Amino acid sequence: LTSQLPEQLDQVYLVNSGTEATEGALKLAKKYTGRSKLVSFHNSYHGDTQGSLSVTGRD
């Protein structure tokens, strides 16, 4: 897969579900930016884990 990516992208993170992909993206965004706040779509589905549910805007 990495041979198809631009040169500066040399790693692939494989997951089993969209929920896992969302969790990984949340962690990566927070780590990369150093920020604790994220932008998400209100009342949308991001997955069933605690992290992904926390960005849905649902109680």
N, CA, C and O atoms as a CHARMM CRD file, in Angstrom:
* protein
*
  236
    1    1 LEU  N      0.80400  -1.19700   0.00000 PROA 1      0.00000
    2    1 LEU  CA     0.00000   0.00000   0.00000 PROA 1      0.00000
    3    1 LEU  C      0.84900   1.26300   0.00000 PROA 1      0.00000
    4    1 LEU  O      0.52700   2.24200  -0.67300 PROA 1      0.00000
    5    2 THR  N      1.93800   1.22900   0.76400 PROA 2      0.00000
    6    2 THR  CA     2.75000   2.44500   0.85800 PROA 2      0.00000
    7    2 THR  C      3.40100   2.82200  -0.46500 PROA 2      0.00000
    8    2 THR  O      3.73900   3.98900  -0.66500 PROA 2      0.00000
    9    3 SER  N      3.58300   1.88400  -1.36100 PROA 3      0.00000
   10    3 SER  CA     4.17600   2.22200  -2.65800 PROA 3      0.00000
   11    3 SER  C      3.23800   3.09900  -3.49300 PROA 3      0.00000
   12    3 SER  O      3.67800   3.75000  -4.44100 PROA 3      0.00000
   13    4 GLN  N      1.96600   3.11800  -3.14800 PROA 4      0.00000
   14    4 GLN  CA     0.98400   3.92600  -3.86800 PROA 4      0.00000
   15    4 GLN  C      0.78800   5.31500  -3.24900 PROA 4      0.00000
   16    4 GLN  O      0.08300   6.15300  -3.81300 PROA 4      0.00000
   17    5 LEU  N      1.40500   5.55300  -2.10300 PROA 5      0.00000
   18    5 LEU  CA     1.24100   6.81900  -1.39400 PROA 5      0.00000
   19    5 LEU  C      2.30800   7.82200  -1.79200 PROA 5      0.00000
   20    5 LEU  O      3.35800   7.43600  -2.30500 PROA 5      0.00000
   21    6 PRO  N      2.05100   9.11800  -1.56000 PROA 6      0.00000
   22    6 PRO  CA     3.10800  10.10900  -1.76500 PROA 6      0.00000
   23    6 PRO  C      4.31400   9.77300  -0.88900 PROA 6      0.00000
   24    6 PRO  O      4.16900   9.11400   0.14100 PROA 6      0.00000
   25    7 GLU  N      5.47900  10.21400  -1.28600 PROA 7      0.00000
   26    7 GLU  CA     6.72800   9.82600  -0.62400 PROA 7      0.00000
   27    7 GLU  C      6.73700  10.10100   0.87700 PROA 7      0.00000
   28    7 GLU  O      7.25400   9.28900   1.64500 PROA 7      0.00000
   29    8 GLN  N      6.17800  11.22400   1.30800 PROA 8      0.00000
   30    8 GLN  CA     6.22200  11.57800   2.72600 PROA 8      0.00000
   31    8 GLN  C      5.30100  10.70900   3.58400 PROA 8      0.00000
   32    8 GLN  O      5.40600  10.72300   4.81100 PROA 8      0.00000
   33    9 LEU  N      4.40800   9.95900   2.95600 PROA 9      0.00000
   34    9 LEU  CA     3.53700   9.03900   3.68200 PROA 9      0.00000
   35    9 LEU  C      4.08400   7.62900   3.51000 PROA 9      0.00000
   36    9 LEU  O      4.01100   7.05500   2.42400 PROA 9      0.00000
   37   10 ASP  N      4.63400   7.07500   4.59000 PROA 10     0.00000
   38   10 ASP  CA     5.30800   5.78600   4.46700 PROA 10     0.00000
   39   10 ASP  C      4.79000   4.72700   5.43600 PROA 10     0.00000
   40   10 ASP  O      5.43600   3.69700   5.62800 PROA 10     0.00000
   41   11 GLN  N      3.62600   4.97200   6.05000 PROA 11     0.00000
   42   11 GLN  CA     3.06400   4.00300   6.97700 PROA 11     0.00000
   43   11 GLN  C      1.57500   3.82800   6.70600 PROA 11     0.00000
   44   11 GLN  O      0.90400   4.74200   6.22800 PROA 11     0.00000
   45   12 VAL  N      1.07200   2.63800   7.02000 PROA 12     0.00000
   46   12 VAL  CA    -0.35000   2.32700   6.87300 PROA 12     0.00000
   47   12 VAL  C     -0.84700   1.78100   8.20400 PROA 12     0.00000
   48   12 VAL  O     -0.15400   0.99900   8.85400 PROA 12     0.00000
   49   13 TYR  N     -2.03600   2.18900   8.60600 PROA 13     0.00000
   50   13 TYR  CA    -2.65700   1.72300   9.84500 PROA 13     0.00000
   51   13 TYR  C     -3.93300   0.97900   9.46700 PROA 13     0.00000
   52   13 TYR  O     -4.93600   1.60400   9.12400 PROA 13     0.00000
   53   14 LEU  N     -3.90400  -0.34500   9.52700 PROA 14     0.00000
   54   14 LEU  CA    -5.05500  -1.16300   9.14000 PROA 14     0.00000
   55   14 LEU  C     -5.94900  -1.43700  10.34500 PROA 14     0.00000
   56   14 LEU  O     -5.45900  -1.76000  11.42800 PROA 14     0.00000
   57   15 VAL  N     -7.25000  -1.30800  10.15600 PROA 15     0.00000
   58   15 VAL  CA    -8.21900  -1.57700  11.21700 PROA 15     0.00000
   59   15 VAL  C     -9.34500  -2.44200  10.65800 PROA 15     0.00000
   60   15 VAL  O     -9.44300  -2.64900   9.44800 PROA 15     0.00000
   61   16 ASN  N    -10.18700  -2.94000  11.54900 PROA 16     0.00000
   62   16 ASN  CA   -11.26700  -3.84400  11.15100 PROA 16     0.00000
   63   16 ASN  C    -12.61200  -3.16800  10.94100 PROA 16     0.00000
   64   16 ASN  O    -13.52700  -3.78000  10.39200 PROA 16     0.00000
   65   17 SER  N    -12.75000  -1.92100  11.36600 PROA 17     0.00000
   66   17 SER  CA   -14.06300  -1.27400  11.27100 PROA 17     0.00000
   67   17 SER  C    -13.91800   0.23800  11.17100 PROA 17     0.00000
   68   17 SER  O    -12.85200   0.80100  11.42300 PROA 17     0.00000
   69   18 GLY  N    -15.00700   0.86900  10.79900 PROA 18     0.00000
   70   18 GLY  CA   -15.03700   2.32200  10.75200 PROA 18     0.00000
   71   18 GLY  C    -14.89200   2.93000  12.13200 PROA 18     0.00000
   72   18 GLY  O    -14.30000   3.99800  12.28700 PROA 18     0.00000
   73   19 THR  N    -15.43800   2.24500  13.14900 PROA 19     0.00000
   74   19 THR  CA   -15.30800   2.72400  14.52000 PROA 19     0.00000
   75   19 THR  C    -13.84500   2.76700  14.93300 PROA 19     0.00000
   76   19 THR  O    -13.40000   3.74500  15.53400 PROA 19     0.00000
   77   20 GLU  N    -13.09600   1.72000  14.62000 PROA 20     0.00000
   78   20 GLU  CA   -11.66700   1.69900  14.93600 PROA 20     0.00000
   79   20 GLU  C    -10.92400   2.78000  14.16100 PROA 20     0.00000
   80   20 GLU  O     -9.99700   3.39600  14.68800 PROA 20     0.00000
   81   21 ALA  N    -11.32100   3.01000  12.92800 PROA 21     0.00000
   82   21 ALA  CA   -10.70100   4.06900  12.12800 PROA 21     0.00000
   83   21 ALA  C    -10.97100   5.43300  12.75600 PROA 21     0.00000
   84   21 ALA  O    -10.08400   6.28600  12.80000 PROA 21     0.00000
   85   22 THR  N    -12.19400   5.63900  13.24200 PROA 22     0.00000
   86   22 THR  CA   -12.54200   6.90200  13.90100 PROA 22     0.00000
   87   22 THR  C    -11.72400   7.08600  15.16800 PROA 22     0.00000
   88   22 THR  O    -11.19100   8.16900  15.41000 PROA 22     0.00000
   89   23 GLU  N    -11.61800   6.03100  15.98300 PROA 23     0.00000
   90   23 GLU  CA   -10.81400   6.09800  17.20400 PROA 23     0.00000
   91   23 GLU  C     -9.36800   6.46700  16.88200 PROA 23     0.00000
   92   23 GLU  O     -8.77900   7.32800  17.53500 PROA 23     0.00000
   93   24 GLY  N     -8.80400   5.81400  15.87700 PROA 24     0.00000
   94   24 GLY  CA    -7.42900   6.11300  15.47900 PROA 24     0.00000
   95   24 GLY  C     -7.27600   7.53900  14.98500 PROA 24     0.00000
   96   24 GLY  O     -6.28900   8.20600  15.29600 PROA 24     0.00000
   97   25 ALA  N     -8.25100   8.01000  14.21500 PROA 25     0.00000
   98   25 ALA  CA    -8.20300   9.38300  13.70000 PROA 25     0.00000
   99   25 ALA  C     -8.30200  10.39900  14.83000 PROA 25     0.00000
  100   25 ALA  O     -7.61700  11.42100  14.80300 PROA 25     0.00000
  101   26 LEU  N     -9.14800  10.13200  15.82200 PROA 26     0.00000
  102   26 LEU  CA    -9.26600  11.03000  16.97000 PROA 26     0.00000
  103   26 LEU  C     -7.94400  11.11900  17.72400 PROA 26     0.00000
  104   26 LEU  O     -7.48200  12.21200  18.05300 PROA 26     0.00000
  105   27 LYS  N     -7.34000   9.97100  17.99600 PROA 27     0.00000
  106   27 LYS  CA    -6.06200   9.94300  18.70900 PROA 27     0.00000
  107   27 LYS  C     -4.97000  10.63900  17.91400 PROA 27     0.00000
  108   27 LYS  O     -4.18500  11.41000  18.46600 PROA 27     0.00000
  109   28 LEU  N     -4.92100  10.36700  16.62500 PROA 28     0.00000
  110   28 LEU  CA    -3.90300  10.96800  15.76400 PROA 28     0.00000
  111   28 LEU  C     -4.06500  12.48500  15.69300 PROA 28     0.00000
  112   28 LEU  O     -3.07800  13.21700  15.77800 PROA 28     0.00000
  113   29 ALA  N     -5.29000  12.95700  15.54000 PROA 29     0.00000
  114   29 ALA  CA    -5.54000  14.40000  15.45900 PROA 29     0.00000
  115   29 ALA  C     -5.13400  15.10400  16.74600 PROA 29     0.00000
  116   29 ALA  O     -4.51500  16.16700  16.70400 PROA 29     0.00000
  117   30 LYS  N     -5.47800  14.51900  17.89000 PROA 30     0.00000
  118   30 LYS  CA    -5.11600  15.12400  19.16900 PROA 30     0.00000
  119   30 LYS  C     -3.60700  15.11700  19.38200 PROA 30     0.00000
  120   30 LYS  O     -3.04000  16.09700  19.86400 PROA 30     0.00000
  121   31 LYS  N     -2.96600  14.02300  19.02400 PROA 31     0.00000
  122   31 LYS  CA    -1.51300  13.91500  19.19300 PROA 31     0.00000
  123   31 LYS  C     -0.78600  14.87600  18.25400 PROA 31     0.00000
  124   31 LYS  O      0.15500  15.55200  18.67100 PROA 31     0.00000
  125   32 TYR  N     -1.20600  14.94200  17.00800 PROA 32     0.00000
  126   32 TYR  CA    -0.53600  15.76600  16.00100 PROA 32     0.00000
  127   32 TYR  C     -0.68200  17.25500  16.29500 PROA 32     0.00000
  128   32 TYR  O      0.28000  18.01400  16.17700 PROA 32     0.00000
  129   33 THR  N     -1.89900  17.67300  16.68200 PROA 33     0.00000
  130   33 THR  CA    -2.14300  19.10000  16.89600 PROA 33     0.00000
  131   33 THR  C     -1.83400  19.55800  18.31500 PROA 33     0.00000
  132   33 THR  O     -1.57500  20.73800  18.54900 PROA 33     0.00000
  133   34 GLY  N     -1.86300  18.61800  19.26300 PROA 34     0.00000
  134   34 GLY  CA    -1.68400  18.98800  20.66300 PROA 34     0.00000
  135   34 GLY  C     -2.92100  19.64600  21.26000 PROA 34     0.00000
  136   34 GLY  O     -2.88400  20.13800  22.38700 PROA 34     0.00000
  137   35 ARG  N     -3.99400  19.65500  20.51800 PROA 35     0.00000
  138   35 ARG  CA    -5.24600  20.26400  20.97000 PROA 35     0.00000
  139   35 ARG  C     -6.16200  19.20500  21.57600 PROA 35     0.00000
  140   35 ARG  O     -6.05900  18.02100  21.25400 PROA 35     0.00000
  141   36 SER  N     -7.05100  19.64200  22.44800 PROA 36     0.00000
  142   36 SER  CA    -7.98500  18.69700  23.06700 PROA 36     0.00000
  143   36 SER  C     -9.38500  18.78100  22.46200 PROA 36     0.00000
  144   36 SER  O    -10.22300  17.91900  22.72500 PROA 36     0.00000
  145   37 LYS  N     -9.64700  19.81400  21.65300 PROA 37     0.00000
  146   37 LYS  CA   -10.96400  19.95900  21.03900 PROA 37     0.00000
  147   37 LYS  C    -10.92400  19.49100  19.59200 PROA 37     0.00000
  148   37 LYS  O     -9.92500  19.65500  18.89200 PROA 37     0.00000
  149   38 LEU  N    -12.05300  18.89500  19.15500 PROA 38     0.00000
  150   38 LEU  CA   -12.16500  18.37000  17.79900 PROA 38     0.00000
  151   38 LEU  C    -13.43500  18.89300  17.13800 PROA 38     0.00000
  152   38 LEU  O    -14.37400  19.30000  17.82100 PROA 38     0.00000
  153   39 VAL  N    -13.45900  18.88000  15.83600 PROA 39     0.00000
  154   39 VAL  CA   -14.65200  19.24500  15.07700 PROA 39     0.00000
  155   39 VAL  C    -15.32600  17.95500  14.62300 PROA 39     0.00000
  156   39 VAL  O    -14.66200  17.03900  14.14000 PROA 39     0.00000
  157   40 SER  N    -16.64200  17.88700  14.77900 PROA 40     0.00000
  158   40 SER  CA   -17.39200  16.71800  14.31300 PROA 40     0.00000
  159   40 SER  C    -18.76700  17.16900  13.83700 PROA 40     0.00000
  160   40 SER  O    -19.16800  18.30900  14.06900 PROA 40     0.00000
  161   41 PHE  N    -19.47600  16.28400  13.18300 PROA 41     0.00000
  162   41 PHE  CA   -20.83500  16.56700  12.73900 PROA 41     0.00000
  163   41 PHE  C    -21.80400  16.19000  13.85000 PROA 41     0.00000
  164   41 PHE  O    -21.81200  15.05100  14.31700 PROA 41     0.00000
  165   42 HSD  N    -22.62400  17.15400  14.27200 PROA 42     0.00000
  166   42 HSD  CA   -23.58700  16.94800  15.34600 PROA 42     0.00000
  167   42 HSD  C    -24.67100  15.95700  14.90800 PROA 42     0.00000
  168   42 HSD  O    -25.16400  16.01000  13.78100 PROA 42     0.00000
  169   43 ASN  N    -25.02500  15.06000  15.82000 PROA 43     0.00000
  170   43 ASN  CA   -26.04900  14.03300  15.58200 PROA 43     0.00000
  171   43 ASN  C    -25.72100  13.12200  14.40600 PROA 43     0.00000
  172   43 ASN  O    -26.62300  12.69000  13.68800 PROA 43     0.00000
  173   44 SER  N    -24.46600  12.83200  14.20700 PROA 44     0.00000
  174   44 SER  CA   -24.07700  11.89100  13.15700 PROA 44     0.00000
  175   44 SER  C    -23.46100  10.65600  13.80000 PROA 44     0.00000
  176   44 SER  O    -23.13700  10.66200  14.98800 PROA 44     0.00000
  177   45 TYR  N    -23.30500   9.62600  13.03300 PROA 45     0.00000
  178   45 TYR  CA   -22.77200   8.36200  13.54400 PROA 45     0.00000
  179   45 TYR  C    -21.27600   8.28700  13.29600 PROA 45     0.00000
  180   45 TYR  O    -20.82100   8.36500  12.15500 PROA 45     0.00000
  181   46 HSD  N    -20.50900   8.13400  14.38300 PROA 46     0.00000
  182   46 HSD  CA   -19.06300   8.00500  14.28500 PROA 46     0.00000
  183   46 HSD  C    -18.57500   6.65900  14.81200 PROA 46     0.00000
  184   46 HSD  O    -17.37600   6.38400  14.76300 PROA 46     0.00000
  185   47 GLY  N    -19.46800   5.82100  15.31200 PROA 47     0.00000
  186   47 GLY  CA   -19.09600   4.51600  15.83900 PROA 47     0.00000
  187   47 GLY  C    -19.72100   4.26400  17.19900 PROA 47     0.00000
  188   47 GLY  O    -20.47000   5.09400  17.71400 PROA 47     0.00000
  189   48 ASP  N    -19.40500   3.09500  17.78300 PROA 48     0.00000
  190   48 ASP  CA   -20.02400   2.68000  19.03900 PROA 48     0.00000
  191   48 ASP  C    -19.09400   2.67700  20.24200 PROA 48     0.00000
  192   48 ASP  O    -19.51300   2.26000  21.32200 PROA 48     0.00000
  193   49 THR  N    -17.87500   3.11400  20.10600 PROA 49     0.00000
  194   49 THR  CA   -16.96900   3.14100  21.25100 PROA 49     0.00000
  195   49 THR  C    -17.13000   4.45200  22.00800 PROA 49     0.00000
  196   49 THR  O    -17.71900   5.40300  21.49400 PROA 49     0.00000
  197   50 GLN  N    -16.61000   4.50100  23.22000 PROA 50     0.00000
  198   50 GLN  CA   -16.74700   5.70200  24.04200 PROA 50     0.00000
  199   50 GLN  C    -16.16100   6.93200  23.35200 PROA 50     0.00000
  200   50 GLN  O    -16.76600   8.00400  23.38100 PROA 50     0.00000
  201   51 GLY  N    -15.00600   6.78900  22.73900 PROA 51     0.00000
  202   51 GLY  CA   -14.38100   7.91900  22.05600 PROA 51     0.00000
  203   51 GLY  C    -15.19100   8.41100  20.88400 PROA 51     0.00000
  204   51 GLY  O    -15.39500   9.61500  20.72900 PROA 51     0.00000
  205   52 SER  N    -15.65400   7.49600  20.05800 PROA 52     0.00000
  206   52 SER  CA   -16.42800   7.91400  18.88600 PROA 52     0.00000
  207   52 SER  C    -17.81400   8.42000  19.27100 PROA 52     0.00000
  208   52 SER  O    -18.34600   9.31400  18.61300 PROA 52     0.00000
  209   53 LEU  N    -18.40700   7.86400  20.32500 PROA 53     0.00000
  210   53 LEU  CA   -19.70100   8.36200  20.79000 PROA 53     0.00000
  211   53 LEU  C    -19.58200   9.76200  21.38000 PROA 53     0.00000
  212   53 LEU  O    -20.53600  10.53900  21.32600 PROA 53     0.00000
  213   54 SER  N    -18.42400  10.09000  21.94000 PROA 54     0.00000
  214   54 SER  CA   -18.25000  11.39900  22.57400 PROA 54     0.00000
  215   54 SER  C    -18.27300  12.54400  21.57600 PROA 54     0.00000
  216   54 SER  O    -18.45300  13.69300  21.97800 PROA 54     0.00000
  217   55 VAL  N    -18.09700  12.27300  20.29500 PROA 55     0.00000
  218   55 VAL  CA   -18.09600  13.34800  19.29900 PROA 55     0.00000
  219   55 VAL  C    -19.38400  13.40600  18.47800 PROA 55     0.00000
  220   55 VAL  O    -19.45200  14.14000  17.49200 PROA 55     0.00000
  221   56 THR  N    -20.40900  12.63700  18.87300 PROA 56     0.00000
  222   56 THR  CA   -21.65300  12.62800  18.10500 PROA 56     0.00000
  223   56 THR  C    -22.60800  13.74500  18.49200 PROA 56     0.00000
  224   56 THR  O    -23.46300  14.13100  17.69600 PROA 56     0.00000
  225   57 GLY  N    -22.47400  14.27100  19.70800 PROA 57     0.00000
  226   57 GLY  CA   -23.41500  15.27600  20.18300 PROA 57     0.00000
  227   57 GLY  C    -24.68500  14.67600  20.73400 PROA 57     0.00000
  228   57 GLY  O    -25.63900  15.39600  21.02900 PROA 57     0.00000
  229   58 ARG  N    -24.70900  13.36700  20.87500 PROA 58     0.00000
  230   58 ARG  CA   -25.88100  12.68100  21.43400 PROA 58     0.00000
  231   58 ARG  C    -25.60900  12.33200  22.88700 PROA 58     0.00000
  232   58 ARG  O    -24.46200  12.11300  23.27600 PROA 58     0.00000
  233   59 ASP  N    -26.66000  12.28200  23.68500 PROA 59     0.00000
  234   59 ASP  CA   -26.50900  11.91300  25.09800 PROA 59     0.00000
  235   59 ASP  C    -26.70900  10.43700  25.30500 PROA 59     0.00000
  236   59 ASP  O    -26.61800   9.95400  26.43400 PROA 59     0.00000
